[in-house]
Amino acid sequence: MIDSREQIPTLLSENSIGCELGVFLGEYSEILLSSKKFNRLYLVDTFDGQIGSGDKYGNNMRILGGEYLLANAIHKFQNNNTVEIIKSDSIKFLKNCNSNFLILFILIRYTPINTLCKNYKNLEESSS
């Protein structure tokens, strides 16, 4: 068991393929990349409308525009060949994923886990 999401990379093998769903300012993306565990890291977000997020404890909520967040991600990761930024909602991205690799789901902390499991089960059923 891990105490925080910052410890997730310790569970991964070298050359992992990962995905962060909901990138916001890319702060957690930087933590993932600093682990040097990823061969490829997909950063998936709608980057559309007004997007809000808080810190890892759910405090200090900020709301920023999607266009600003996309420009920020492009600027922050433009020289990192490991990163692929994808402008998509999570479900569409997951439906189009190659099922031959395991994706590390870094899920938005304030989404109830039962909702995420239900959405993923629906995704699996619609892909069958």
N, C-alpha and C positions, 0 to 999 in steps of 0.2 A: 504494500500500500504506500502511496505517496501523500505527502502533506500539502503540496501545492502544485499547480500546473507547471511551475518552473522546473520541477523535477522530472517531467515526462521524458525529456531527451535521455535521461539516464537509463530508461527502459528499452531504448532503441538500439538496434545494431547499426553498424557503419553502413553507409550507402542506402539509407532509408528513403522512401518516397512518402512525403507527407502533404497534408492539406490543412490550411487554417481557414475555417469558415467564419467570416466576419473579421476584417483586418483592422478597421478603424485607423489608428495612426501608425500601425506596424510595430508597436513596441514589443509585443509578444513574438512577432515574426523575427525580430532581432535576437531575442533570447533563443529561439529555436535554431536560427542560423549560427549563432555563436557556439553551439554545441558541436558543430562540424560533423553531425551525424547524417545529414541529408545529401543525397545525390540529386534530389529534385524536391522543391517545396512549392506547392501551388498556393497562391494567396487569392482567395475567392471572396468577392464582396459585390453587392449590387452597385456600389459607388454612385447611388442615385438618391436624390431628394435629401432630406435632412436625416442624419444618422447620429444616434446618441450612444454613448458608452461611458462607463465610469472606470475607476481604477480596479485593480484585482480584488479589492474588498467591497466593490459596489458603491464607493464614495466618489465624490468629485465628478459628478456627471457633467458631460460636455456634449453639446450638439453642434455638429459641423456639417457643412454641405458635402454631398457626395463627390462633386467635381473637385473640390479642394482635396478630399481624402485620396482620390485617384491620382491627382498630380503629386501629392505627397509620397504615395507609394512608389510611383514611377521614379521620382527623384531619388528616394531613399535606396531603392534596389536596382537602379539602372545599370550598375556595374557588377551585379552579382548574377553569374550565369546559372546558379542553382535555382533561382526564383523565376516563376512564371506567374504574372498577375493576370487574373481572369475576372472580367466584369460580367457577373452572372449571379442569379440567385442560387442558393445552396442546392435546392432540389433539382433544378435543371442541370447543374454541374454534375451532381451525383448520378443522375440518370444517364449522362453521357460518358461516365468514367469507364475506363478499361477495367473490367472486373478481375483481371489477372494480377493485380497488385493490391496490397493492403494500404489503405489510406488511414493516416492518423487523423482522427477527427478532433480538432480543437474546437469545442463547442462553446457557444456563447453562454457564459456563466449564468445568466438570469433566465434562460429558457428552461422550464421544468423538464426534468429527464424523462418523465412519462410522455410528454408531448413529443420530445425528440424520438423516443422509441416508437411511438405511434406513427410519426411521419416517416421514419425509416422503414417500418413494416409496410406501410402503404406503398412506399417507393419499391420495395422488393416485390410486392404483389403485382404492381403495375408493370414491372419489368419482365415478369414471367410469361 
